[in-house]
Amino acid sequence: MTANESVVVLSAASRGSGIAPLPGSMCREAIASGALRRVLHDWQAGEVTTTVVMPHRRGMLPAVRAVLDHLVAHAGGD
């Protein structure tokens, strides 16, 4: 199976469709409930880079600023 959406991969793996490279934060509950279990403990898929592009900071809505602040605080961005 091939999918470019992590939620689909998580759902398929939880139903027993095979192993899946998923971030720990995304599958923590499924592991705790027993729906998933970790295999290949020494293997990691790598890192993901996310970029936010915006035209300028002037006039930025407070909601947009809040989302950016949240991403930086929880994703370790600069």
PDB file of N, H, CA, C and O in Angstrom:
ATOM      1  N   MET A   1       0.834  -1.169   0.000  1.00  0.00           N
ATOM      2  CA  MET A   1       0.000   0.000   0.000  1.00  0.00           C
ATOM      3  C   MET A   1       0.881   1.234   0.000  1.00  0.00           C
ATOM      4  O   MET A   1       1.926   1.265   0.649  1.00  0.00           O
ATOM      5  N   THR A   2       0.455   2.241  -0.725  1.00  0.00           N
ATOM      6  H   THR A   2      -0.395   2.217  -1.252  1.00  0.00           H
ATOM      7  CA  THR A   2       1.151   3.516  -0.745  1.00  0.00           C
ATOM      8  C   THR A   2       0.150   4.613  -0.399  1.00  0.00           C
ATOM      9  O   THR A   2      -0.966   4.635  -0.917  1.00  0.00           O
ATOM     10  N   ALA A   3       0.555   5.509   0.469  1.00  0.00           N
ATOM     11  H   ALA A   3       1.462   5.491   0.890  1.00  0.00           H
ATOM     12  CA  ALA A   3      -0.290   6.642   0.828  1.00  0.00           C
ATOM     13  C   ALA A   3       0.595   7.819   1.200  1.00  0.00           C
ATOM     14  O   ALA A   3       1.678   7.640   1.758  1.00  0.00           O
ATOM     15  N   ASN A   4       0.134   9.011   0.893  1.00  0.00           N
ATOM     16  H   ASN A   4      -0.745   9.156   0.440  1.00  0.00           H
ATOM     17  CA  ASN A   4       0.910  10.191   1.261  1.00  0.00           C
ATOM     18  C   ASN A   4       0.244  10.945   2.405  1.00  0.00           C
ATOM     19  O   ASN A   4       0.533  12.122   2.621  1.00  0.00           O
ATOM     20  N   GLU A   5      -0.632  10.289   3.129  1.00  0.00           N
ATOM     21  H   GLU A   5      -0.867   9.333   2.953  1.00  0.00           H
ATOM     22  CA  GLU A   5      -1.320  10.885   4.275  1.00  0.00           C
ATOM     23  C   GLU A   5      -1.097   9.992   5.484  1.00  0.00           C
ATOM     24  O   GLU A   5      -1.505   8.831   5.484  1.00  0.00           O
ATOM     25  N   SER A   6      -0.455  10.525   6.510  1.00  0.00           N
ATOM     26  H   SER A   6      -0.124  11.468   6.510  1.00  0.00           H
ATOM     27  CA  SER A   6      -0.087   9.737   7.683  1.00  0.00           C
ATOM     28  C   SER A   6      -1.284   9.137   8.408  1.00  0.00           C
ATOM     29  O   SER A   6      -1.177   8.052   8.979  1.00  0.00           O
ATOM     30  N   VAL A   7      -2.420   9.823   8.394  1.00  0.00           N
ATOM     31  H   VAL A   7      -2.507  10.705   7.930  1.00  0.00           H
ATOM     32  CA  VAL A   7      -3.618   9.300   9.072  1.00  0.00           C
ATOM     33  C   VAL A   7      -4.080   8.014   8.394  1.00  0.00           C
ATOM     34  O   VAL A   7      -4.518   7.082   9.067  1.00  0.00           O
ATOM     35  N   VAL A   8      -3.987   7.959   7.074  1.00  0.00           N
ATOM     36  H   VAL A   8      -3.632   8.717   6.527  1.00  0.00           H
ATOM     37  CA  VAL A   8      -4.365   6.753   6.326  1.00  0.00           C
ATOM     38  C   VAL A   8      -3.406   5.621   6.658  1.00  0.00           C
ATOM     39  O   VAL A   8      -3.829   4.481   6.850  1.00  0.00           O
ATOM     40  N   VAL A   9      -2.115   5.931   6.726  1.00  0.00           N
ATOM     41  H   VAL A   9      -1.771   6.857   6.570  1.00  0.00           H
ATOM     42  CA  VAL A   9      -1.109   4.915   7.059  1.00  0.00           C
ATOM     43  C   VAL A   9      -1.334   4.395   8.479  1.00  0.00           C
ATOM     44  O   VAL A   9      -1.266   3.189   8.715  1.00  0.00           O
ATOM     45  N   LEU A  10      -1.600   5.296   9.421  1.00  0.00           N
ATOM     46  H   LEU A  10      -1.655   6.276   9.229  1.00  0.00           H
ATOM     47  CA  LEU A  10      -1.876   4.899  10.800  1.00  0.00           C
ATOM     48  C   LEU A  10      -3.102   3.996  10.875  1.00  0.00           C
ATOM     49  O   LEU A  10      -3.084   2.981  11.571  1.00  0.00           O
ATOM     50  N   SER A  11      -4.147   4.354  10.177  1.00  0.00           N
ATOM     51  H   SER A  11      -4.162   5.179   9.612  1.00  0.00           H
ATOM     52  CA  SER A  11      -5.373   3.554  10.173  1.00  0.00           C
ATOM     53  C   SER A  11      -5.122   2.166   9.595  1.00  0.00           C
ATOM     54  O   SER A  11      -5.572   1.170  10.162  1.00  0.00           O
ATOM     55  N   ALA A  12      -4.418   2.091   8.488  1.00  0.00           N
ATOM     56  H   ALA A  12      -4.053   2.900   8.027  1.00  0.00           H
ATOM     57  CA  ALA A  12      -4.132   0.805   7.860  1.00  0.00           C
ATOM     58  C   ALA A  12      -3.265  -0.074   8.765  1.00  0.00           C
ATOM     59  O   ALA A  12      -3.533  -1.266   8.911  1.00  0.00           O
ATOM     60  N   ALA A  13      -2.238   0.505   9.367  1.00  0.00           N
ATOM     61  H   ALA A  13      -2.021   1.474   9.248  1.00  0.00           H
ATOM     62  CA  ALA A  13      -1.366  -0.261  10.252  1.00  0.00           C
ATOM     63  C   ALA A  13      -2.128  -0.735  11.486  1.00  0.00           C
ATOM     64  O   ALA A  13      -1.910  -1.850  11.961  1.00  0.00           O
ATOM     65  N   SER A  14      -3.020   0.104  12.003  1.00  0.00           N
ATOM     66  H   SER A  14      -3.198   1.009  11.617  1.00  0.00           H
ATOM     67  CA  SER A  14      -3.819  -0.272  13.179  1.00  0.00           C
ATOM     68  C   SER A  14      -4.760  -1.429  12.885  1.00  0.00           C
ATOM     69  O   SER A  14      -5.133  -2.177  13.787  1.00  0.00           O
ATOM     70  N   ARG A  15      -5.145  -1.576  11.613  1.00  0.00           N
ATOM     71  H   ARG A  15      -4.841  -0.967  10.879  1.00  0.00           H
ATOM     72  CA  ARG A  15      -6.020  -2.682  11.213  1.00  0.00           C
ATOM     73  C   ARG A  15      -5.243  -3.931  10.801  1.00  0.00           C
ATOM     74  O   ARG A  15      -5.827  -4.912  10.341  1.00  0.00           O
ATOM     75  N   GLY A  16      -3.910  -3.884  10.973  1.00  0.00           N
ATOM     76  H   GLY A  16      -3.436  -3.087  11.347  1.00  0.00           H
ATOM     77  CA  GLY A  16      -3.098  -5.065  10.698  1.00  0.00           C
ATOM     78  C   GLY A  16      -2.596  -5.191   9.283  1.00  0.00           C
ATOM     79  O   GLY A  16      -2.288  -6.296   8.836  1.00  0.00           O
ATOM     80  N   SER A  17      -2.504  -4.070   8.553  1.00  0.00           N
ATOM     81  H   SER A  17      -2.755  -3.173   8.917  1.00  0.00           H
ATOM     82  CA  SER A  17      -2.078  -4.108   7.152  1.00  0.00           C
ATOM     83  C   SER A  17      -0.570  -4.147   6.966  1.00  0.00           C
ATOM     84  O   SER A  17      -0.098  -4.147   5.829  1.00  0.00           O
ATOM     85  N   GLY A  18       0.201  -4.180   8.048  1.00  0.00           N
ATOM     86  H   GLY A  18      -0.182  -4.179   8.971  1.00  0.00           H
ATOM     87  CA  GLY A  18       1.649  -4.234   7.926  1.00  0.00           C
ATOM     88  C   GLY A  18       2.325  -3.252   8.851  1.00  0.00           C
ATOM     89  O   GLY A  18       1.716  -2.730   9.785  1.00  0.00           O
ATOM     90  N   ILE A  19       3.607  -3.005   8.576  1.00  0.00           N
ATOM     91  H   ILE A  19       4.101  -3.429   7.818  1.00  0.00           H
ATOM     92  CA  ILE A  19       4.342  -2.046   9.396  1.00  0.00           C
ATOM     93  C   ILE A  19       4.339  -0.694   8.689  1.00  0.00           C
ATOM     94  O   ILE A  19       4.183  -0.623   7.470  1.00  0.00           O
ATOM     95  N   ALA A  20       4.512   0.376   9.461  1.00  0.00           N
ATOM     96  H   ALA A  20       4.638   0.319  10.451  1.00  0.00           H
ATOM     97  CA  ALA A  20       4.452   1.715   8.898  1.00  0.00           C
ATOM     98  C   ALA A  20       5.427   2.633   9.615  1.00  0.00           C
ATOM     99  O   ALA A  20       5.540   2.575  10.839  1.00  0.00           O
ATOM    100  N   PRO A  21       6.139   3.487   8.867  1.00  0.00           N
ATOM    101  CA  PRO A  21       7.017   4.475   9.499  1.00  0.00           C
ATOM    102  C   PRO A  21       6.193   5.679   9.931  1.00  0.00           C
ATOM    103  O   PRO A  21       5.851   6.529   9.109  1.00  0.00           O
ATOM    104  N   LEU A  22       5.877   5.753  11.203  1.00  0.00           N
ATOM    105  H   LEU A  22       6.154   5.062  11.871  1.00  0.00           H
ATOM    106  CA  LEU A  22       5.046   6.826  11.737  1.00  0.00           C
ATOM    107  C   LEU A  22       5.765   7.535  12.881  1.00  0.00           C
ATOM    108  O   LEU A  22       6.517   6.903  13.623  1.00  0.00           O
ATOM    109  N   PRO A  23       5.543   8.837  13.031  1.00  0.00           N
ATOM    110  CA  PRO A  23       6.150   9.545  14.160  1.00  0.00           C
ATOM    111  C   PRO A  23       5.532   9.080  15.473  1.00  0.00           C
ATOM    112  O   PRO A  23       4.332   8.815  15.545  1.00  0.00           O
ATOM    113  N   GLY A  24       6.355   8.984  16.504  1.00  0.00           N
ATOM    114  H   GLY A  24       7.330   9.199  16.445  1.00  0.00           H
ATOM    115  CA  GLY A  24       5.893   8.532  17.809  1.00  0.00           C
ATOM    116  C   GLY A  24       4.748   9.355  18.356  1.00  0.00           C
ATOM    117  O   GLY A  24       3.833   8.819  18.981  1.00  0.00           O
ATOM    118  N   SER A  25       4.797  10.660  18.122  1.00  0.00           N
ATOM    119  H   SER A  25       5.540  11.095  17.614  1.00  0.00           H
ATOM    120  CA  SER A  25       3.732  11.522  18.631  1.00  0.00           C
ATOM    121  C   SER A  25       2.384  11.197  18.006  1.00  0.00           C
ATOM    122  O   SER A  25       1.343  11.411  18.627  1.00  0.00           O
ATOM    123  N   MET A  26       2.396  10.689  16.803  1.00  0.00           N
ATOM    124  H   MET A  26       3.241  10.514  16.298  1.00  0.00           H
ATOM    125  CA  MET A  26       1.148  10.386  16.111  1.00  0.00           C
ATOM    126  C   MET A  26       0.557   9.039  16.521  1.00  0.00           C
ATOM    127  O   MET A  26      -0.663   8.873  16.527  1.00  0.00           O
ATOM    128  N   CYS A  27       1.408   8.083  16.862  1.00  0.00           N
ATOM    129  H   CYS A  27       2.399   8.218  16.857  1.00  0.00           H
ATOM    130  CA  CYS A  27       0.898   6.739  17.155  1.00  0.00           C
ATOM    131  C   CYS A  27       1.018   6.356  18.628  1.00  0.00           C
ATOM    132  O   CYS A  27       0.809   5.196  18.985  1.00  0.00           O
ATOM    133  N   ARG A  28       1.350   7.315  19.479  1.00  0.00           N
ATOM    134  H   ARG A  28       1.520   8.257  19.189  1.00  0.00           H
ATOM    135  CA  ARG A  28       1.513   7.050  20.910  1.00  0.00           C
ATOM    136  C   ARG A  28       0.267   6.402  21.522  1.00  0.00           C
ATOM    137  O   ARG A  28       0.383   5.431  22.269  1.00  0.00           O
ATOM    138  N   GLU A  29      -0.925   6.931  21.211  1.00  0.00           N
ATOM    139  H   GLU A  29      -1.019   7.720  20.604  1.00  0.00           H
ATOM    140  CA  GLU A  29      -2.164   6.373  21.763  1.00  0.00           C
ATOM    141  C   GLU A  29      -2.434   4.972  21.239  1.00  0.00           C
ATOM    142  O   GLU A  29      -2.871   4.103  21.994  1.00  0.00           O
ATOM    143  N   ALA A  30      -2.180   4.742  19.964  1.00  0.00           N
ATOM    144  H   ALA A  30      -1.825   5.447  19.350  1.00  0.00           H
ATOM    145  CA  ALA A  30      -2.398   3.420  19.376  1.00  0.00           C
ATOM    146  C   ALA A  30      -1.454   2.386  19.986  1.00  0.00           C
ATOM    147  O   ALA A  30      -1.833   1.228  20.162  1.00  0.00           O
ATOM    148  N   ILE A  31      -0.237   2.793  20.307  1.00  0.00           N
ATOM    149  H   ILE A  31       0.071   3.734  20.164  1.00  0.00           H
ATOM    150  CA  ILE A  31       0.715   1.884  20.959  1.00  0.00           C
ATOM    151  C   ILE A  31       0.249   1.595  22.384  1.00  0.00           C
ATOM    152  O   ILE A  31       0.267   0.447  22.829  1.00  0.00           O
ATOM    153  N   ALA A  32      -0.170   2.647  23.097  1.00  0.00           N
ATOM    154  H   ALA A  32      -0.185   3.579  22.736  1.00  0.00           H
ATOM    155  CA  ALA A  32      -0.631   2.475  24.483  1.00  0.00           C
ATOM    156  C   ALA A  32      -1.859   1.573  24.564  1.00  0.00           C
ATOM    157  O   ALA A  32      -2.007   0.814  25.523  1.00  0.00           O
ATOM    158  N   SER A  33      -2.733   1.648  23.574  1.00  0.00           N
ATOM    159  H   SER A  33      -2.613   2.264  22.796  1.00  0.00           H
ATOM    160  CA  SER A  33      -3.958   0.835  23.591  1.00  0.00           C
ATOM    161  C   SER A  33      -3.725  -0.589  23.101  1.00  0.00           C
ATOM    162  O   SER A  33      -4.580  -1.457  23.276  1.00  0.00           O
ATOM    163  N   GLY A  34      -2.567  -0.830  22.486  1.00  0.00           N
ATOM    164  H   GLY A  34      -1.872  -0.124  22.344  1.00  0.00           H
ATOM    165  CA  GLY A  34      -2.277  -2.157  21.963  1.00  0.00           C
ATOM    166  C   GLY A  34      -2.667  -2.333  20.505  1.00  0.00           C
ATOM    167  O   GLY A  34      -2.474  -3.411  19.941  1.00  0.00           O
ATOM    168  N   ALA A  35      -3.215  -1.288  19.882  1.00  0.00           N
ATOM    169  H   ALA A  35      -3.372  -0.413  20.340  1.00  0.00           H
ATOM    170  CA  ALA A  35      -3.582  -1.363  18.466  1.00  0.00           C
ATOM    171  C   ALA A  35      -2.335  -1.463  17.589  1.00  0.00           C
ATOM    172  O   ALA A  35      -2.369  -2.069  16.518  1.00  0.00           O
ATOM    173  N   LEU A  36      -1.239  -0.867  18.051  1.00  0.00           N
ATOM    174  H   LEU A  36      -1.211  -0.375  18.921  1.00  0.00           H
ATOM    175  CA  LEU A  36       0.051  -0.944  17.365  1.00  0.00           C
ATOM    176  C   LEU A  36       1.119  -1.358  18.357  1.00  0.00           C
ATOM    177  O   LEU A  36       0.972  -1.180  19.566  1.00  0.00           O
ATOM    178  N   ARG A  37       2.192  -1.913  17.827  1.00  0.00           N
ATOM    179  H   ARG A  37       2.311  -2.058  16.844  1.00  0.00           H
ATOM    180  CA  ARG A  37       3.365  -2.144  18.660  1.00  0.00           C
ATOM    181  C   ARG A  37       4.589  -1.757  17.848  1.00  0.00           C
ATOM    182  O   ARG A  37       4.607  -1.861  16.622  1.00  0.00           O
ATOM    183  N   ARG A  38       5.598  -1.314  18.558  1.00  0.00           N
ATOM    184  H   ARG A  38       5.583  -1.230  19.554  1.00  0.00           H
ATOM    185  CA  ARG A  38       6.809  -0.858  17.898  1.00  0.00           C
ATOM    186  C   ARG A  38       7.670  -2.055  17.505  1.00  0.00           C
ATOM    187  O   ARG A  38       7.885  -2.969  18.301  1.00  0.00           O
ATOM    188  N   VAL A  39       8.152  -2.033  16.278  1.00  0.00           N
ATOM    189  H   VAL A  39       7.977  -1.291  15.632  1.00  0.00           H
ATOM    190  CA  VAL A  39       9.096  -3.035  15.775  1.00  0.00           C
ATOM    191  C   VAL A  39      10.296  -2.274  15.220  1.00  0.00           C
ATOM    192  O   VAL A  39      10.222  -1.058  15.041  1.00  0.00           O
ATOM    193  N   LEU A  40      11.369  -2.950  14.950  1.00  0.00           N
ATOM    194  H   LEU A  40      11.429  -3.937  15.095  1.00  0.00           H
ATOM    195  CA  LEU A  40      12.585  -2.319  14.426  1.00  0.00           C
ATOM    196  C   LEU A  40      13.013  -1.140  15.299  1.00  0.00           C
ATOM    197  O   LEU A  40      13.158  -0.014  14.824  1.00  0.00           O
ATOM    198  N   HIS A  41      13.207  -1.426  16.571  1.00  0.00           N
ATOM    199  H   HIS A  41      13.089  -2.341  16.956  1.00  0.00           H
ATOM    200  CA  HIS A  41      13.506  -0.392  17.567  1.00  0.00           C
ATOM    201  C   HIS A  41      14.719   0.471  17.224  1.00  0.00           C
ATOM    202  O   HIS A  41      14.751   1.640  17.610  1.00  0.00           O
ATOM    203  N   ASP A  42      15.701  -0.049  16.525  1.00  0.00           N
ATOM    204  H   ASP A  42      15.675  -0.998  16.211  1.00  0.00           H
ATOM    205  CA  ASP A  42      16.920   0.703  16.230  1.00  0.00           C
ATOM    206  C   ASP A  42      16.839   1.506  14.929  1.00  0.00           C
ATOM    207  O   ASP A  42      17.792   2.200  14.575  1.00  0.00           O
ATOM    208  N   TRP A  43      15.718   1.420  14.217  1.00  0.00           N
ATOM    209  H   TRP A  43      14.944   0.856  14.505  1.00  0.00           H
ATOM    210  CA  TRP A  43      15.582   2.082  12.929  1.00  0.00           C
ATOM    211  C   TRP A  43      14.745   3.349  13.047  1.00  0.00           C
ATOM    212  O   TRP A  43      13.741   3.376  13.760  1.00  0.00           O
ATOM    213  N   GLN A  44      15.167   4.408  12.338  1.00  0.00           N
ATOM    214  H   GLN A  44      15.982   4.387  11.759  1.00  0.00           H
ATOM    215  CA  GLN A  44      14.383   5.646  12.280  1.00  0.00           C
ATOM    216  C   GLN A  44      14.266   6.085  10.831  1.00  0.00           C
ATOM    217  O   GLN A  44      15.214   5.945  10.057  1.00  0.00           O
ATOM    218  N   ALA A  45      13.114   6.612  10.462  1.00  0.00           N
ATOM    219  H   ALA A  45      12.345   6.726  11.090  1.00  0.00           H
ATOM    220  CA  ALA A  45      12.852   6.992   9.076  1.00  0.00           C
ATOM    221  C   ALA A  45      13.578   8.264   8.658  1.00  0.00           C
ATOM    222  O   ALA A  45      13.763   8.491   7.462  1.00  0.00           O
ATOM    223  N   GLY A  46      13.987   9.087   9.588  1.00  0.00           N
ATOM    224  H   GLY A  46      13.837   8.903  10.560  1.00  0.00           H
ATOM    225  CA  GLY A  46      14.649  10.336   9.246  1.00  0.00           C
ATOM    226  C   GLY A  46      13.854  11.529   9.737  1.00  0.00           C
ATOM    227  O   GLY A  46      12.957  11.391  10.569  1.00  0.00           O
ATOM    228  N   GLU A  47      14.183  12.684   9.227  1.00  0.00           N
ATOM    229  H   GLU A  47      14.912  12.796   8.552  1.00  0.00           H
ATOM    230  CA  GLU A  47      13.546  13.917   9.669  1.00  0.00           C
ATOM    231  C   GLU A  47      12.677  14.495   8.565  1.00  0.00           C
ATOM    232  O   GLU A  47      12.866  14.209   7.382  1.00  0.00           O
ATOM    233  N   VAL A  48      11.730  15.307   8.978  1.00  0.00           N
ATOM    234  H   VAL A  48      11.577  15.539   9.939  1.00  0.00           H
ATOM    235  CA  VAL A  48      10.851  16.007   8.045  1.00  0.00           C
ATOM    236  C   VAL A  48      11.068  17.497   8.231  1.00  0.00           C
ATOM    237  O   VAL A  48      11.133  17.985   9.359  1.00  0.00           O
ATOM    238  N   THR A  49      11.178  18.208   7.140  1.00  0.00           N
ATOM    239  H   THR A  49      11.125  17.811   6.224  1.00  0.00           H
ATOM    240  CA  THR A  49      11.335  19.654   7.193  1.00  0.00           C
ATOM    241  C   THR A  49      10.032  20.295   6.739  1.00  0.00           C
ATOM    242  O   THR A  49       9.484  19.942   5.695  1.00  0.00           O
ATOM    243  N   THR A  50       9.548  21.227   7.523  1.00  0.00           N
ATOM    244  H   THR A  50       9.993  21.513   8.372  1.00  0.00           H
ATOM    245  CA  THR A  50       8.340  21.964   7.176  1.00  0.00           C
ATOM    246  C   THR A  50       8.703  23.431   7.047  1.00  0.00           C
ATOM    247  O   THR A  50       9.409  23.986   7.890  1.00  0.00           O
ATOM    248  N   THR A  51       8.217  24.051   5.990  1.00  0.00           N
ATOM    249  H   THR A  51       7.643  23.601   5.305  1.00  0.00           H
ATOM    250  CA  THR A  51       8.491  25.459   5.741  1.00  0.00           C
ATOM    251  C   THR A  51       7.168  26.216   5.669  1.00  0.00           C
ATOM    252  O   THR A  51       6.226  25.777   5.009  1.00  0.00           O
ATOM    253  N   VAL A  52       7.109  27.334   6.338  1.00  0.00           N
ATOM    254  H   VAL A  52       7.874  27.691   6.874  1.00  0.00           H
ATOM    255  CA  VAL A  52       5.943  28.208   6.263  1.00  0.00           C
ATOM    256  C   VAL A  52       6.328  29.404   5.404  1.00  0.00           C
ATOM    257  O   VAL A  52       7.304  30.095   5.694  1.00  0.00           O
ATOM    258  N   VAL A  53       5.568  29.642   4.360  1.00  0.00           N
ATOM    259  H   VAL A  53       4.775  29.080   4.125  1.00  0.00           H
ATOM    260  CA  VAL A  53       5.832  30.759   3.459  1.00  0.00           C
ATOM    261  C   VAL A  53       4.686  31.757   3.580  1.00  0.00           C
ATOM    262  O   VAL A  53       3.513  31.395   3.484  1.00  0.00           O
ATOM    263  N   MET A  54       5.043  32.996   3.788  1.00  0.00           N
ATOM    264  H   MET A  54       5.995  33.291   3.866  1.00  0.00           H
ATOM    265  CA  MET A  54       4.026  34.047   3.888  1.00  0.00           C
ATOM    266  C   MET A  54       4.575  35.297   3.225  1.00  0.00           C
ATOM    267  O   MET A  54       5.791  35.485   3.186  1.00  0.00           O
ATOM    268  N   PRO A  55       3.700  36.165   2.697  1.00  0.00           N
ATOM    269  CA  PRO A  55       4.184  37.324   1.948  1.00  0.00           C
ATOM    270  C   PRO A  55       4.939  38.336   2.805  1.00  0.00           C
ATOM    271  O   PRO A  55       5.952  38.876   2.360  1.00  0.00           O
ATOM    272  N   HIS A  56       4.471  38.607   4.023  1.00  0.00           N
ATOM    273  H   HIS A  56       3.648  38.169   4.385  1.00  0.00           H
ATOM    274  CA  HIS A  56       5.146  39.547   4.915  1.00  0.00           C
ATOM    275  C   HIS A  56       4.532  39.438   6.299  1.00  0.00           C
ATOM    276  O   HIS A  56       3.442  38.887   6.456  1.00  0.00           O
ATOM    277  N   ARG A  57       5.217  39.955   7.293  1.00  0.00           N
ATOM    278  H   ARG A  57       6.102  40.403   7.166  1.00  0.00           H
ATOM    279  CA  ARG A  57       4.723  39.901   8.663  1.00  0.00           C
ATOM    280  C   ARG A  57       3.766  41.049   8.973  1.00  0.00           C
ATOM    281  O   ARG A  57       2.923  40.932   9.863  1.00  0.00           O
ATOM    282  N   ARG A  58       3.891  42.141   8.254  1.00  0.00           N
ATOM    283  H   ARG A  58       4.575  42.236   7.531  1.00  0.00           H
ATOM    284  CA  ARG A  58       3.042  43.300   8.515  1.00  0.00           C
ATOM    285  C   ARG A  58       1.576  42.949   8.234  1.00  0.00           C
ATOM    286  O   ARG A  58       1.256  42.419   7.170  1.00  0.00           O
ATOM    287  N   GLY A  59       0.716  43.237   9.161  1.00  0.00           N
ATOM    288  H   GLY A  59       0.976  43.667  10.025  1.00  0.00           H
ATOM    289  CA  GLY A  59      -0.698  42.954   8.982  1.00  0.00           C
ATOM    290  C   GLY A  59      -1.089  41.504   9.222  1.00  0.00           C
ATOM    291  O   GLY A  59      -2.199  41.095   8.882  1.00  0.00           O
ATOM    292  N   MET A  60      -0.167  40.710   9.817  1.00  0.00           N
ATOM    293  H   MET A  60       0.735  41.042  10.093  1.00  0.00           H
ATOM    294  CA  MET A  60      -0.459  39.302  10.080  1.00  0.00           C
ATOM    295  C   MET A  60      -1.587  39.187  11.105  1.00  0.00           C
ATOM    296  O   MET A  60      -1.574  39.849  12.143  1.00  0.00           O
ATOM    297  N   LEU A  61      -2.551  38.344  10.794  1.00  0.00           N
ATOM    298  H   LEU A  61      -2.562  37.806   9.951  1.00  0.00           H
ATOM    299  CA  LEU A  61      -3.658  38.128  11.718  1.00  0.00           C
ATOM    300  C   LEU A  61      -3.156  37.464  12.998  1.00  0.00           C
ATOM    301  O   LEU A  61      -2.242  36.641  12.944  1.00  0.00           O
ATOM    302  N   PRO A  62      -3.735  37.805  14.142  1.00  0.00           N
ATOM    303  CA  PRO A  62      -3.329  37.183  15.403  1.00  0.00           C
ATOM    304  C   PRO A  62      -3.451  35.659  15.379  1.00  0.00           C
ATOM    305  O   PRO A  62      -2.634  34.972  15.992  1.00  0.00           O
ATOM    306  N   ALA A  63      -4.443  35.124  14.693  1.00  0.00           N
ATOM    307  H   ALA A  63      -5.107  35.682  14.195  1.00  0.00           H
ATOM    308  CA  ALA A  63      -4.608  33.670  14.614  1.00  0.00           C
ATOM    309  C   ALA A  63      -3.438  33.027  13.866  1.00  0.00           C
ATOM    310  O   ALA A  63      -2.973  31.951  14.243  1.00  0.00           O
ATOM    311  N   VAL A  64      -2.966  33.683  12.810  1.00  0.00           N
ATOM    312  H   VAL A  64      -3.343  34.557  12.504  1.00  0.00           H
ATOM    313  CA  VAL A  64      -1.814  33.171  12.056  1.00  0.00           C
ATOM    314  C   VAL A  64      -0.574  33.205  12.939  1.00  0.00           C
ATOM    315  O   VAL A  64       0.200  32.248  12.956  1.00  0.00           O
ATOM    316  N   ARG A  65      -0.379  34.287  13.667  1.00  0.00           N
ATOM    317  H   ARG A  65      -1.008  35.065  13.654  1.00  0.00           H
ATOM    318  CA  ARG A  65       0.764  34.395  14.585  1.00  0.00           C
ATOM    319  C   ARG A  65       0.702  33.309  15.643  1.00  0.00           C
ATOM    320  O   ARG A  65       1.733  32.738  15.999  1.00  0.00           O
ATOM    321  N   ALA A  66      -0.499  33.010  16.158  1.00  0.00           N
ATOM    322  H   ALA A  66      -1.336  33.474  15.869  1.00  0.00           H
ATOM    323  CA  ALA A  66      -0.658  31.973  17.172  1.00  0.00           C
ATOM    324  C   ALA A  66      -0.280  30.599  16.609  1.00  0.00           C
ATOM    325  O   ALA A  66       0.375  29.809  17.289  1.00  0.00           O
ATOM    326  N   VAL A  67      -0.688  30.316  15.379  1.00  0.00           N
ATOM    327  H   VAL A  67      -1.221  30.958  14.826  1.00  0.00           H
ATOM    328  CA  VAL A  67      -0.331  29.025  14.752  1.00  0.00           C
ATOM    329  C   VAL A  67       1.179  28.931  14.572  1.00  0.00           C
ATOM    330  O   VAL A  67       1.777  27.901  14.885  1.00  0.00           O
ATOM    331  N   LEU A  68       1.794  29.984  14.077  1.00  0.00           N
ATOM    332  H   LEU A  68       1.308  30.821  13.823  1.00  0.00           H
ATOM    333  CA  LEU A  68       3.253  29.975  13.896  1.00  0.00           C
ATOM    334  C   LEU A  68       3.985  29.801  15.219  1.00  0.00           C
ATOM    335  O   LEU A  68       4.949  29.039  15.297  1.00  0.00           O
ATOM    336  N   ASP A  69       3.536  30.501  16.263  1.00  0.00           N
ATOM    337  H   ASP A  69       2.753  31.119  16.199  1.00  0.00           H
ATOM    338  CA  ASP A  69       4.153  30.354  17.581  1.00  0.00           C
ATOM    339  C   ASP A  69       4.019  28.924  18.086  1.00  0.00           C
ATOM    340  O   ASP A  69       4.957  28.381  18.669  1.00  0.00           O
ATOM    341  N   HIS A  70       2.866  28.316  17.866  1.00  0.00           N
ATOM    342  H   HIS A  70       2.104  28.757  17.392  1.00  0.00           H
ATOM    343  CA  HIS A  70       2.641  26.931  18.289  1.00  0.00           C
ATOM    344  C   HIS A  70       3.572  25.979  17.539  1.00  0.00           C
ATOM    345  O   HIS A  70       4.164  25.086  18.145  1.00  0.00           O
ATOM    346  N   LEU A  71       3.703  26.164  16.231  1.00  0.00           N
ATOM    347  H   LEU A  71       3.222  26.889  15.738  1.00  0.00           H
ATOM    348  CA  LEU A  71       4.587  25.303  15.441  1.00  0.00           C
ATOM    349  C   LEU A  71       6.033  25.416  15.915  1.00  0.00           C
ATOM    350  O   LEU A  71       6.727  24.407  16.048  1.00  0.00           O
ATOM    351  N   VAL A  72       6.479  26.623  16.166  1.00  0.00           N
ATOM    352  H   VAL A  72       5.916  27.442  16.058  1.00  0.00           H
ATOM    353  CA  VAL A  72       7.862  26.811  16.627  1.00  0.00           C
ATOM    354  C   VAL A  72       8.053  26.163  17.989  1.00  0.00           C
ATOM    355  O   VAL A  72       9.067  25.505  18.222  1.00  0.00           O
ATOM    356  N   ALA A  73       7.099  26.340  18.889  1.00  0.00           N
ATOM    357  H   ALA A  73       6.275  26.875  18.700  1.00  0.00           H
ATOM    358  CA  ALA A  73       7.233  25.800  20.247  1.00  0.00           C
ATOM    359  C   ALA A  73       7.191  24.287  20.275  1.00  0.00           C
ATOM    360  O   ALA A  73       7.893  23.669  21.076  1.00  0.00           O
ATOM    361  N   HIS A  74       6.385  23.675  19.422  1.00  0.00           N
ATOM    362  H   HIS A  74       5.815  24.177  18.772  1.00  0.00           H
ATOM    363  CA  HIS A  74       6.197  22.225  19.501  1.00  0.00           C
ATOM    364  C   HIS A  74       6.960  21.434  18.450  1.00  0.00           C
ATOM    365  O   HIS A  74       7.085  20.215  18.567  1.00  0.00           O
ATOM    366  N   ALA A  75       7.469  22.103  17.430  1.00  0.00           N
ATOM    367  H   ALA A  75       7.367  23.093  17.335  1.00  0.00           H
ATOM    368  CA  ALA A  75       8.210  21.387  16.394  1.00  0.00           C
ATOM    369  C   ALA A  75       9.697  21.705  16.448  1.00  0.00           C
ATOM    370  O   ALA A  75      10.476  21.167  15.662  1.00  0.00           O
ATOM    371  N   GLY A  76      10.096  22.579  17.373  1.00  0.00           N
ATOM    372  H   GLY A  76       9.463  23.017  18.012  1.00  0.00           H
ATOM    373  CA  GLY A  76      11.522  22.885  17.522  1.00  0.00           C
ATOM    374  C   GLY A  76      12.075  23.747  16.413  1.00  0.00           C
ATOM    375  O   GLY A  76      13.276  23.697  16.149  1.00  0.00           O
ATOM    376  N   GLY A  77      11.244  24.541  15.750  1.00  0.00           N
ATOM    377  H   GLY A  77      10.268  24.582  15.964  1.00  0.00           H
ATOM    378  CA  GLY A  77      11.702  25.397  14.660  1.00  0.00           C
ATOM    379  C   GLY A  77      12.403  26.636  15.137  1.00  0.00           C
ATOM    380  O   GLY A  77      12.468  26.912  16.334  1.00  0.00           O
ATOM    381  N   ASP A  78      12.923  27.375  14.196  1.00  0.00           N
ATOM    382  H   ASP A  78      12.871  27.151  13.223  1.00  0.00           H
ATOM    383  CA  ASP A  78      13.617  28.640  14.501  1.00  0.00           C
ATOM    384  C   ASP A  78      12.794  29.810  14.021  1.00  0.00           C
ATOM    385  O   ASP A  78      13.203  30.960  14.182  1.00  0.00           O
TER     386      ASP A  78
END
